[in-house]
Amino acid sequence: MTPVIFLSDGYIANGAEPWKYPKSEDLPSINVKFKTELDEGEEQLKPYQRNEKLARPWAIPGTPGLEHRIGGLEKEHITGNISYNPENHDFMIKMRAEKIERIADDIPLQSVEGDPEGEVLVVGWGSTYGAIKDAAQSLREKGHSVSHAHLRYLNPFPKNLGEVLYKFKHVVIPEINNGQLTQLLRSKYLVPAVGFNVIKGLPLRAEEIEERIESLLGR
């Protein structure tokens, strides 16, 4: 019951490596459940009553017996009446943020390629996967303690991400931007993550990442 943004980048679409993807007919259906009638003992619809996941009931406007207010004005908790109350506004803002955080209960825990703890953890997302994977594997073959965690969920992060990060002495984040993920991880988990930001209009190469990590370990 929450809008979803699929975050991708051009190098996945234009990459030169093979990708295995499912056929459209094999993808699971996403079924929207609408409320069609009042529950037993319910005298009228409570459009802002929330369940254990803080999701509200969805009733198609105009459904007999389930009429309710819609629109962009702030609504009152449970009743859905228009509200200008500052306390209600504060409550609703924090409620919506908590709703997003609870999504972490339904997404996979963060996995790590390589040792679950050690000297260096390289964190990435999106099209940097192949380059980071190759660089980390090459460094492990040279005897370095380097692991790799690739994120698929950014808001919220996986529930165990903080635990994963705290098990490594260094966290390195290669990105083809100015370090947005680095800023997010530093802010949320207070880890001294090191960004490796390259914005040349070209994909990151495994050799670049490997050299950056070797430089960090040497220093």
N, C-alpha and C positions, 0 to 999 in steps of 0.2 A: 504493500500500500504506500510505496514511496517512489518518487521519480528517480530514475537511474541515469547516470551519465557514463557512457563508455568512453574512456580516455585512451586514445591511440596516437600514433604518429605516422608520418609519411613513409618512414623507412620500413615499416612492416609491410605496407602495400607495395613498395617498390624494391624490396629486398631481393638479393640474388641467391638466397638459400631456399631449399625446399621446405614447405610448410604442410603439415597434415591437418586437414580440417574436416569436420563432419558434413554429411549431406544434410540439406535443409530438412528433409523429411524425417531425419533421425533426431532432430532437436526436440527437446521436451516442450510441451505446450505451456504457455503462461496464461492461466485462467483467472479472470477477474471475477471475484465473488461480490455480487450486489445483494443488498438487503431488500427483500421483496415484501415483507410483512412484519408487523410488530411481534416481538417475543411475548410469550405467555406472561401475563401480569403487567405488561408494559402498556401504559395508557396513551403515550405519544412518543414519537421518535426523539431520541436524544442524540443528535448528530455529532456531538463532540464527546460522547462517552467512549472511553478507550479501553482496549483489552490489555492482556499482559504484555503485548509487544508495543503498546501505546498507539495501535492503529485504530482509526475511527471506522464506523460502519459507513459503507457507501450505498446510498440510495439514489437511483436515477431521478432527477428532478421531475416532479409531476406524478410520481407513483402514488396512487390513491392511499391515503392514510399515512404517508411518509413525507408529506410536504415539509420543506425546511428552507432556511435562508442560505443563499450562496452569494459569492462575491468576494471582493478583496478587503472589505472592512474587517477589523479585528472582531473575533467572535468570543463569546463567553464560554468558559469551560463547561462541558456537558450539555447545556441547553442550546448552544449555537446562536443565542441572541447577540445582536450587535452590542459591543461593549467598548466604552472609552475609559474603562477603569485602569489606572496605571499598574495596580497590583496584578490584575488579570493579564495584562500585556506582558509583564515580567514573567509570570508563571508560564504563559503559553510559549514564549520564546525559549525558555529553559526546557519545557516539555518537548518541543520539537527537536532540540539538540540531543536530548536524552533518547528520543526515539531513534535517531540515526546511530547513536552509540550502541544501542541494543542490537543493531544488525550484526555486530561482531559475534553475537551468540550463534549466528546461523551461517557464518563463513568459515572456511577451513583455517586451522592454525598454520602459522608460518613455518615452512620447512627450510632446511639448510642443506646445501650440497657441499660435502666435505665434513670435517669434524664439527660437532655441535658447539665447541668452544676452542679458543686459541688466540693467535696473534692478530690476524687481520680478517675482518668480514667485509666482503664487497657486496654492497646493496644496490640493486637496480630495479628498473621497471621498463616494460615495453620492449622496443627493438634492440636495446643494448644487451639482451640476454645472451645471444650467441658469442659476442665479443668477450663479455665478462666470464662466461663459462669456460671459454678456451684459455683466457688469461689465468684464471684461478687454477685450472687443471695443470697448465704448464708450470706455474709456480710451485704447486704441490710436488710435481715430478722433480723439481730442483731441490726439494727438501724444505720448502717454506710452509709455514702454518697459515694457509689462506683458504677461507671458505666463502661460499656465495649464497646469498639469499635474494630471490627475485620476487618482488611484490606484485600481486594481482589485485589487491584491494587497498585503496588509498584513503577512503573516508566511509566508514572507520577503518583503521588499521586492524590487522588480526590481533586477537586478544593477547597472544603470547609474544608479540613483536618486541616489546620492551625487554622481556626476559632473554630473548635471543641476542639483542644488541649488547646487553650488559655482560655477556660471557666472552666478549672479545676486547683486546687491548686497543685496537684501532678499528674504526669503521670508515670505509672509503666508499664514496658514492659517485660513480661516473654518470654524467648526464650531458645531453646535447642541448643544454640551456644554461642559465646563470645560477643554477643550484637550487631550484624550488624544493625538490625532495629533501635536500640537505637541510634547508631551513625548517621544514616541517618536522623532521626527526630531531633536530636540535631543540626545537621549541617544546615538543611534546615529551620527549624522553630525557632531555638534558644530557645528551651524549656529545662528546667533542668530535662529531663526524667531520671528515675531511672531504670536501667536494673536489671532483676532477671534472671541470666544466670546459667542454670544447664545442665551439659554435662556428664551425667552418662550412656548414652546408653539406657536410659529408658524414657518413656513419662513423662511429668510434671503431677503431681497430684494436684487436686483441693485443697487439704489440705495444700500443700506446698505454693501455691500462697496465700491462705487465711492467713496463718501464717505470710508470708512476708508483706502483706498489713497491718495486725494488728500491726506488729512491727513498720512499718512506721508511722501509725496513733498514736501509743503510744509514739513514739519518738517526 
